[in-house]
Amino acid sequence: MAVVSYAAVAAGSAPWAALFAVMHLAFRFTAPAKLDRETRAYWSSSIVSSVFGVIISLKCWSTMLAGGFWTSEDLYLSTPDSHECCYRYLGYLVADIFPLAYYGLVCRHKAWGGVELYMGHHVLSILAWALMGARGQLHAVAVGLLLVEATAPFTNTRWMLSTLGMTSGVGFMVNGVVMALSFFVLRVLMMGGMFVRYVVLLRAPFFALPPSTWAVVLGCYGFGYPLQLFWFSKIFKGVLKVLGITKPSAKKTK
């Protein structure tokens, strides 16, 4: 176990927060001119989310393999790379929470709908990953769960194609299928499997951790996993409609 100070966690996260904040501003210039200011900001946020998803999932995959996290039952196992994964995630969350709060809570723009859930997710995640990162505990969970970010490019691409009115092509259909499959494998099966492994099968060492550690992790799971199941149900229904397996519900008329 490598214990670091919270100041070290902040210092390790700060450069990533600065990088993603700059990206939030820069990618606004890639948004279509027809979009309003708030939707251009959401467009930028979607690109940043996709870039982060690629960066963090590749880093976490190599970290899980090199560090032996997939097979180890040592809940105090950590490596410099696993700490780095925590720093990158925290930096992204800090950079993302400001536009989320402004456009979602202050402006209340429709493009930023569901902001309360996302804010709750960000706040809980910052608390959990800062704690796990500093204490060097449950890094298999901290790093493994970040693999779910590999779905971000597909979910964001779906929104961007819809925004551009490009929902009838093969590309939209293929992206939707890949989005649903990756979401199911990573956010439903893998995330659920990690809960079973570390909280159920390894419950003795898990609950031997400091109560503040396991309570925060359980809180994140209790908040986040039902959301994954809810979102997947909506994604699955959408894919069935795109593939023509089910028909869209007829709209009621007055």
C-alpha positions in Angstrom: 0.0 0.0 0.0 1.3 3.4 -0.9 -0.3 6.1 1.2 0.0 9.7 0.0 -1.3 13.0 1.3 -4.4 14.7 0.0 -2.1 17.5 -1.0 -0.2 15.1 -3.2 -3.5 13.9 -4.7 -4.5 17.5 -5.5 -1.0 18.2 -7.0 -1.2 15.1 -9.2 -4.7 15.9 -10.3 -4.2 19.6 -11.0 -2.4 19.3 -14.4 -5.1 17.1 -15.7 -7.8 19.4 -14.5 -6.0 22.3 -16.3 -5.6 20.2 -19.5 -9.3 19.2 -19.6 -10.4 22.8 -18.8 -8.5 24.1 -21.8 -10.0 21.3 -23.9 -13.5 22.4 -22.8 -12.8 25.9 -24.2 -10.9 24.8 -27.3 -13.4 22.2 -28.6 -16.3 24.7 -28.6 -14.9 26.0 -31.9 -15.6 22.6 -33.5 -19.3 22.9 -32.8 -21.7 23.6 -35.7 -22.5 27.3 -36.0 -26.2 26.7 -35.9 -26.0 25.6 -32.3 -26.7 28.0 -29.5 -24.1 28.9 -26.9 -25.2 26.3 -24.3 -25.4 23.5 -26.8 -22.0 24.3 -28.2 -20.7 24.0 -24.7 -22.3 20.6 -24.4 -20.8 19.6 -27.8 -17.4 20.5 -26.4 -18.1 18.6 -23.2 -19.0 15.6 -25.2 -15.7 15.6 -27.1 -13.7 16.1 -23.9 -15.6 13.1 -22.4 -14.8 11.0 -25.4 -11.1 11.9 -25.4 -10.9 11.2 -21.7 -12.7 7.9 -22.2 -10.0 6.8 -24.6 -7.1 8.1 -22.5 -8.3 6.6 -19.2 -9.5 3.3 -20.4 -6.2 2.5 -22.2 -4.2 3.6 -19.1 -6.4 1.6 -16.7 -6.3 -1.5 -18.9 -2.5 -1.6 -18.9 -2.4 -0.7 -15.2 -4.8 -3.6 -14.3 -2.7 -6.1 -16.2 0.8 -4.9 -15.2 -0.2 -4.5 -11.5 -1.8 -7.9 -11.2 -5.1 -6.3 -10.0 -7.3 -8.7 -11.9 -6.2 -11.7 -9.8 -4.9 -10.2 -6.5 -7.1 -10.3 -3.4 -5.0 -7.7 -1.6 -7.2 -4.7 -1.1 -4.2 -2.6 -0.2 -2.4 -3.3 -3.5 -1.5 -0.1 -5.3 1.1 1.0 -7.8 2.3 4.4 -9.1 0.2 3.8 -12.2 -2.9 3.1 -10.2 -2.4 6.4 -8.4 -1.9 8.1 -11.7 -5.3 6.7 -12.9 -7.0 8.2 -9.9 -5.3 11.6 -10.5 -6.4 11.6 -14.2 -10.0 10.9 -13.2 -10.1 13.5 -10.5 -8.7 16.1 -12.9 -11.4 15.3 -15.4 -14.2 15.5 -12.8 -13.0 18.8 -11.5 -12.8 20.3 -15.0 -16.1 18.9 -16.0 -18.1 19.9 -12.9 -17.9 23.6 -13.5 -19.6 23.7 -17.0 -22.0 21.1 -15.6 -23.0 23.3 -12.7 -23.2 26.5 -14.8 -25.1 25.4 -17.8 -27.1 22.8 -16.0 -27.9 24.5 -12.6 -27.6 28.2 -13.5 -28.7 28.3 -17.1 -31.0 25.3 -16.9 -30.5 24.6 -20.6 -32.3 21.5 -22.0 -29.1 20.2 -23.5 -27.8 19.7 -20.0 -30.8 17.8 -18.7 -30.5 15.5 -15.8 -27.8 17.7 -14.3 -28.7 16.8 -10.7 -27.8 13.1 -11.3 -24.5 14.0 -12.9 -23.6 16.5 -10.2 -24.3 13.8 -7.6 -22.1 11.4 -9.5 -19.3 13.8 -9.8 -19.3 14.8 -6.1 -19.5 11.2 -4.9 -16.8 10.2 -7.3 -14.4 13.0 -6.3 -14.8 12.0 -2.7 -14.4 8.3 -3.4 -11.4 8.5 -5.8 -9.6 11.1 -3.7 -10.0 8.8 -0.6 -8.9 5.6 -2.4 -6.1 7.5 -4.2 -4.7 8.9 -1.0 -5.1 5.8 1.2 -3.9 3.3 -1.5 -6.9 1.1 -0.8 -9.2 -0.7 -3.2 -7.2 0.4 -6.3 -8.4 -2.7 -8.1 -11.9 -1.2 -7.8 -10.8 2.4 -8.4 -8.9 1.5 -11.6 -11.2 -1.3 -12.8 -14.3 0.8 -12.6 -12.7 3.5 -14.8 -12.7 1.0 -17.7 -16.4 1.8 -18.1 -15.3 5.2 -19.6 -14.5 3.2 -22.8 -18.2 3.5 -23.6 -18.1 7.4 -23.7 -17.0 7.8 -27.3 -20.0 5.8 -28.5 -22.6 7.5 -26.3 -21.3 10.9 -27.2 -21.2 10.1 -30.9 -24.8 9.0 -30.7 -25.8 12.4 -29.3 -23.6 14.3 -31.8 -25.1 12.4 -34.8 -28.6 13.0 -33.5 -27.8 16.7 -33.1 -26.6 16.9 -36.7 -29.7 15.1 -37.9 -27.7 12.0 -39.1 -29.9 9.3 -37.6 -30.8 7.3 -40.7 -27.4 6.1 -41.9 -25.5 2.8 -41.3 -23.0 4.6 -39.1 -25.6 5.6 -36.6 -26.9 2.1 -36.5 -23.5 0.5 -36.0 -22.5 3.0 -33.4 -25.8 2.3 -31.5 -25.2 -1.4 -31.5 -21.5 -1.0 -30.3 -22.7 1.5 -27.7 -25.2 -1.0 -26.3 -22.8 -3.9 -26.3 -20.0 -2.0 -24.7 -22.4 -0.5 -22.1 -23.7 -3.9 -21.3 -20.3 -5.6 -21.0 -18.6 -2.8 -19.0 -21.3 -0.9 -17.1 -23.7 -3.8 -16.3 -21.6 -7.1 -16.3 -18.2 -5.9 -15.3 -19.4 -3.3 -12.8 -21.8 -5.7 -11.2 -19.1 -8.5 -11.2 -16.7 -6.2 -9.4 -19.3 -5.6 -6.7 -19.8 -9.4 -6.3 -16.0 -10.0 -6.1 -14.9 -7.3 -3.7 -18.0 -6.7 -1.6 -19.5 -10.2 -1.4 -16.8 -12.8 -2.0 -14.1 -10.7 -0.3 -16.4 -9.2 2.3 -14.2 -10.0 5.2 -11.2 -7.9 4.1 -13.5 -5.4 2.5 -15.3 -4.6 5.7 -12.0 -4.7 7.6 -11.1 -1.6 5.7 -11.7 1.8 7.5 -15.5 2.3 7.6 -15.1 5.6 5.8 -13.5 3.8 2.9 -16.0 1.0 2.4 -19.0 3.3 3.2 -18.0 5.8 0.5 -17.4 3.0 -2.1 -20.8 1.4 -1.2 -22.4 4.8 -1.5 -21.0 5.2 -5.0 -22.2 1.8 -6.0 -25.7 2.4 -4.5 -26.0 5.6 -6.4 -24.3 4.6 -9.6 -25.1 1.0 -10.4 -28.9 1.5 -10.5 -28.3 4.4 -12.9 -26.3 2.1 -15.2 -29.2 -0.4 -15.3 -31.7 2.4 -16.0 -29.6 3.9 -18.8 -28.9 0.5 -20.3 -32.7 -0.3 -20.4 -33.2 3.0 -22.4 -30.3 2.3 -24.7 -31.5 -1.3 -25.3 -35.0 -0.1 -26.2 -33.5 2.6 -28.5 -31.3 0.0 -30.3 -34.4 -2.3 -30.9 -36.2 0.7 -32.5 -33.2 1.6 -34.7 -32.9 -2.0 -35.9 -36.6 -2.1 -36.6 -37.3 -4.9 -34.1 -39.8 -2.7 -32.3 -41.7 0.2 -33.6 -41.7 3.7 -32.0 -44.8 4.4 -29.9 -47.5 6.3 -31.7 -47.7 9.9 -30.4 -51.1 10.8 -28.9 -53.0 13.6 -30.5 -55.5 15.9 -28.9 
